Amino acid sequence: MKKLHRYGYFFIAPFWLVFLIFSIYPVALTFYYSFTNYTGSGIAETVGFSNYTRLLTDSFFVQAFVNTLKIWGVNFALQLGLALILAAIFSDMRLKMKGQSFFRAIFYLPNLITVSSVALLFGILLDWQHGSLNIVLMNLGLIKDPINWLNEPATAQISVSLILTWMWFGHSFIVIMAGISGISKDYFEAALIDGANRWQTLVSITLPLLKPILLYIMITSLIGGLQLFDLPMLITDGIGSPDGSLNTMVLYLYNQAFKYNNYGYASAVAYGLFLITVIFSAIVFKSMYSSGRKQARQV
């Protein structure tokens, strides 16, 4: 039997071979390059921690970090708020909303569209000369002159945040609805009998029992938000215009590596981004569970 067990290693060998070549090796190589001045060709000379020292004092990276937080923060607040409101409406025992499967499919549909198609679509809709949004707003008398949505720092960041909200709130809605469906209806029926209103039911029953689901949504959204790249890359000139307002951390990393051939510094940026993601995820995780422990002690 022991000889037969050895044959199992031959079946798992292809997976481990691919995993080592395309996952572990690039991570290790990037870590090595982060201590060099590698430019994509020639010999990589070791420069110690100079790339990390530069990263700590790089104003462009700091700006990219702030831009990323702004875009993600607005997107996450709107995305989670809209998903919670819709989930509360569709799960309300008093309303008894019908057609939930249809609305779930409609809400989730934007998430299935490729980002390149979304960027093309909203690039046309937000065009300041011939875009549909400006035409509609001007016909309604809400604005007198067309607004160049993607050429002003504030409106460009808000536009990207709203597009991301439109793309991802359906995913959060489905996850929250799945969490609510796992809550026993006895709690809601008891609250209904006791005369609790919708707000009291949401705050006292739904949200506390959804804390693990909300933690999952927050951490996954945070990780995805800090890695924001494709939409800012495609919707503008690819270098973070206007005035660097759409220059996210991953876009900055991409341009350092593949536009300016600073592979060594780009590798340091990659590990800096990894460290930031770990720190923020740990803070969110600890804050969520520490508040949960305080509530449990009070009860």
N, C-alpha and C positions, 0 to 999 in steps of 0.2 A: 504493500500500500504506500510506503514511503516513496518508492520509486515513481508510482503513479502521481503522487503529489507534486513531484518535480516538474511534470509536464505542464502544470498550471502556469508556471513562470513564462513558458513560451507564449501562452495566450495573452498575458498581460504585458509582455515585453513591447509590442508595438505602441500601446498607449504611453508607457513610460518613456519610450524613445522619443516619440513626438512631443510629449510634455517637457522633457529635458531640453530638447533642441529649440522649441518655439516658445517656451515659457521661462524656464529656469535660466537657460543660457543668456537670453537677452537681458533679463533682470541683473544678472551678475556682471555682464559686459557693460551695462549702463552704469552700474556702481563703480566699476573700474574707470570708465571714461570720465566720471565726475571728478576724478583727481588728476585729470590730464588736460592738455590744451588741444585735444584731437580736433582736426578740421575736416575730417572726411577722407583725407588722403595723407600719405606719408606716415611718419613715425609719430606715435602719441607720446609726448614728453610729460613726465610726471610733474605736477605743479603743487602738490600737497593740497592744503585746504583753501587755496586762493579762490577757487570757484565758489565755495560756500561763503567765504568772507565777502566776496563781491555780491553774492546774493542778498546778504543781510543789509547791504548799503545801496542796493539797486533801486532807484526811485521808480523806474519803469515797471519792475516786478511788483513793487508796493502798489502802484497805480492799478496794475492788472489784478492784484488781489482784492483791492477795494471795489473795482468794477465788477468782479465776479460775485462778491458778496451782495452788492446792490442789486444786480440782475436776479440772482438766486433768491434774495430775501423777498423782493416784491412778488416774484413768481410763486414762491412757496406759500406766502401769506394768502394770495388770491386763490391759488390752487387748492390748498387745504380748506380754506373758508368756503369756497364754492362747493367742494366735494362734501363737506359736512352738512351744509344747508340742504343740498339735494338728497343726501342720505337720510337726513332727519325727515324730510318731506315724504320720501318714498317708503320709509319704515313706520310712519305714523299710523297707529291703529285706528285713529278717528277718521283719517282721510281715506284709507284703503285704496291707494293709488293703483290703477290697473296699467297693464302694458309695460311692466318693468323690464322685461327682456328686450323689448324694442328700444326703450330709452337707454339701456345699458349699451346696446350695440351702437346707437347713435353717438353717445358720449365717448365711447372708446374708439370710434372710427378715426379721429384725427391722429391717434397714436400709431395707427397702421400706415399712415402716409410717410413716405421717405422724407427726410429733412431737406434734401435738395429740391423736391417738389414744393414743400412748404415755403422754402426761401424764395423760390421763383414766384409762387402765388402771391405772397405778401410783398415781394418786391414790386410787383405790378400794382397791387391794391394800394400801396403806400407811396407810389410815385407822386411827386409833388406837382407835376404838370398835368398828367393824364390819369392819375390814380382814382379809382372809384370812391375811396373814402373821402377825399377832398371834394369831389364832385357832389356827393350826397350831402356833406356838411354845408357846402355853399348853397345848394338848392334849398336846404332847410333853413337857411339864414343864420346858422350857428357860427359861421366864420365868414369873413369878407374876402380874405386872400388865402390862397392855398398854403398849407403848412408843409414844409420840407421835413417830414417825419424822421427820415434816416440821415439827415445832414446836421442835426442839432444834438449835442451830447445827451441832454435830458430826455428828449422825445425818442431818441434812438434806443436808449436803455429801457425806457418804459415800453416801447414797441416790442423789443425782444422779449421782455418779461411777459407781456400779454400774449405773445405768440406761443411761448413755452407753456403758459397757463392753459391756453386753448388745446395744446397738444397733450398735456399730461393730467388734466383734472379728471378725465374719464377713468384713467388707471387708478387714481386715488379713490374715486367714487366707488369703483367695483371692489377694491380692497376693503374699504370701510363698510360697504354693504355686506360683504362676506363676514366681517367681524360682527356686525349687528345681528346677522342671521344666526350666529353662534351663541347669542345671549338668550337665555331662557325667557319666553314670553310671560312667564309668571311675574317677573319684575315689572313689566310694563302694565300688565293687567292689574297688579296690586296698586301701582301708582295711579292708574285710571280710576280705580274704586275709591282711593283715598282723596281724589279730587286734585291731584297734582296737574299743573298746566304743562304745556309742551316745553317751555324753557326749564322748568324744574326737573322734568323727566330727562331732558338732554344733559343738564349739568350734574344731576345727582346720580343718574343711572347709566346713561349711554356713554358719556365721556370717561368716567372712571373705569368702566369695564372694557373700554376700547384702548386703554393706555398701551398695552403691548402692540396693538395694531398701529397706533399713532407713532409709537417709537420706531417701528419698522419703516413707516412712510417717511418720517423725518430723517432718519439716518440714510436710507437709500436715496432720498431726494438731495440730501446734503452732499453725498458722494458724487451723485450725478451732476449736481450744480457746480461743484468745485472743478469738475472735469468738462465744463461747458466749452465747446469748441466749434461744432459743425455749423450751427445757425449763425453766430457772429462772423464766422469765416465766409459763409456763402452769401449773406445778405448785404455785405458791404465790400470793401476792396481787399479784404483778406489780411489787413495789417491793423485792424482795430479802429478805423475811422468811424465817426468824426472825432478829431482831436484825441484819439486814443480811448474814447469812452467805451468802445466795444472790444478793447484789447483784454481778453481774459487770460488767466494764467496758462492754460493749455495752448491758446493761440500764441501767446508770447513764447512758450517753449517751442512750438512748431516753427515759428519764424526764426528763432535763434538757431535751430538745427538745420532746417532745410532751405532757408532764405539767406542766412548770413554764414552758414557752415560753421557755427560755433557748437560743435557736437559735445565738447567737454563741458561747456557752461550749461548747455541745454540738459545734459544728464544731471547736473547739480540742481537745476530747476525742477526736474522730474522728481528727484528725491526730496526736495523741499516741499513740493506739492503733496507727496505721499505723507510726509511728517505733519503737514497742516491738516490733511484729511483725518489722520489718526487722532490728533489732538482734539479737533472739533467733534468728531464722532464720540470720543470718550467723554467730553464735556456734556454733550446732549444725553448720552446714555446715563451718566451719573446723575445729572440734574433730574431727569425723568423718574428714576428709581428712588432717589432720595426724597423727592416730593411724595412719591407713593408710600414710602415707609412712614413719613410723618403723618399722612392721612390714616394709615393703618393704626398707628399708635394712638391717635386721637379717638378713633372708633373703639 
